[in-house]
Amino acid sequence: MTGSPERVTLVLGTASGGTGAHVKMLATGLVARGVGTSVAGPSSADTRFAFSSVPSVAFSAVEIAERPRAADVASLLRLRRLLLRAGNGGGSVGRHVVHAHGMRAGALTAVALALLPGSRRPGAVVTVHNAPPGGRAAAAVYRVLERVVARGADLVLCVSPDLEGRMRAAGARRVERAVVAVPDPASDPAAARVAPAAIASAGRPVVLAVGRLARQKGFGVLLEAAVGWRDLEPAPLVAIAGDGPLAGELRARAAELGVDALFLGRRDDVPALLAAAAVFVLPSRWEGQPLVLQEALRARTPVVATLVGGVPGLTGEDAAVLVPPGDARALTVAVRSVLTDPPLAARLSAAAAVRASRLPSAADAVGAALAAYASVRRDTGLR
């Protein structure tokens, strides 16, 4: 692509799911397009997503945590050194672009760039992947980070309309929609795997949920909703794939409610799980463009999801039953409807196939990123 940078540095913070997968997809795609690519982020992100294993991608550990801490100063200085080095080695001035992912990584990157000499400052893109966290103090910190990102980024990409509105209100000079895609099915070896026998048990419909076991994902509401379909015959099995800080609490809550729930832990065979499910449930309090929802649409699995963030933009009006977040009763009714109404399930499956055909591919996401980088270089006067 004309105007593509010679080098891109991708920066991410602590990532356990879609953000890390998105960054790895971009890194792989950029290298394939001949762009020198490096990734800076916590060592835990490399352990989880194996950035170091991607040919020609240089990974550098920068410990960007989920919350502010004293070590942020050392991380900031290390990131500044890495960006300066990348710019010095990235060809002519202006051929280096930094693309940070997440609010914490974006704010740290913006400050690091402000500390660089003006002549060596690369173009800056920040993708905002998540909404503000719960809690007054955390939300206040998030608003400060939004302002830092808004002032420091040449372009802010957002995964949902509500985040676009927030970043414009924070004063961002350019805000556009991010393109987020799951890996192409042919490149996903997990797609051919067989679902575990525990959820393929004879005759039991599986109500599947996938995600980090954290408050944002709303799995506690799912367990409460499951009480309302225990009377169905055969009894549905709730299967939750993922790990996280609420694992013990959710197991205890399922036992307390008398809900038959199977906790599968972190999985790399989500397509196989989706293929075995009668319904996929996304009970999140907030989502952007969740990769697992895109996978569910591809699998033609009937979907029940919360009406939040970028979810309706992915499902449209007919590829999911959408319910308010945090409403266990509405979730019960929606899931019962899918489990007991085969024509409804069939309509959802057919609509999912149509929506899946319109989803962006990995190539689309990489192409959109390159276009964003080129536009940043034009708008900032860099050549």
Number of C-alpha atoms within 10 A of each C-alpha: 9 7 16 22 24 18 24 29 24 23 26 29 26 20 22 17 17 19 22 22 21 21 22 20 21 23 27 20 19 22 18 13 14 13 21 20 26 24 25 26 27 21 18 15 21 20 10 13 17 14 26 15 11 15 11 16 20 16 22 19 16 23 23 25 18 13 11 11 9 7 11 16 12 12 20 23 16 18 25 21 15 18 26 20 12 22 24 13 13 20 13 14 15 23 21 30 29 27 26 30 26 22 26 25 29 30 26 27 29 26 18 22 24 13 15 15 9 9 8 18 21 28 28 27 27 30 26 27 21 19 21 16 15 10 8 10 9 12 14 13 15 19 16 14 20 25 18 22 33 26 17 25 27 23 25 27 23 27 23 24 14 14 22 21 13 18 23 17 12 18 15 22 14 16 22 17 15 22 21 30 24 22 17 11 14 9 8 13 11 17 19 12 13 14 19 13 8 11 20 15 12 9 10 15 20 24 25 24 24 25 24 21 23 17 16 16 20 22 25 22 20 26 23 19 22 27 17 17 16 16 10 11 11 11 14 22 22 23 22 22 20 20 19 14 11 15 16 11 11 18 16 12 15 20 12 9 12 14 21 16 20 17 15 15 17 16 14 15 18 19 23 17 27 27 18 22 25 21 27 28 29 29 29 25 19 21 23 25 23 23 19 20 25 22 19 25 29 22 21 25 29 28 28 24 23 25 21 20 21 19 23 20 15 20 23 14 11 17 26 29 23 24 21 16 20 17 16 22 17 16 28 20 14 20 26 19 15 21 19 12 11 11 10 15 22 15 14 25 24 18 21 26 17 17 20 21 11 9 17 16 17 20 16 14 20 23 18 15 22 23 15 22 26 21 18 23 22 14 12 13 10 18 13
